């Protein structure tokens, strides 16, 4: 397996774990703590992003750059754009057009986010 594809596979694995953490956090905040869905989604998303950053830095990209603060700001900026994408897709699919319920819309949104997140971080944060 070439370097790019191995990196993509690792990133996808970390993304899947981060997605699980994100979904569990979102569900707990929304269903158990009765927070609003977009507030729950945003907090769960941030929890998942923090996990993804550190595991991707250390394992996926095996990055030893000591400028981790600069990288986390880059990763966070990319994630912030991603959060806008995710919330926008959820809004369109769940609220605006009523095509899917919240959690199904979130799954679709996270697939789009994963593609954005990998591309941007591969080409910029951990380049």
Secondary structure, 3 states (H helix, E strand, C coil): CCHHHHHHHHHHHHHHHHHHHHHHHHHHHHHHCCCCHHHHHHHHHHHHHHHHHHHHHHHHCCCCCCCHHHHHHHHHHHHHHHHHHHHHHHHHHHHHCCCCCHHHHHHHHHHHHHHHHHHHHHHHHCC
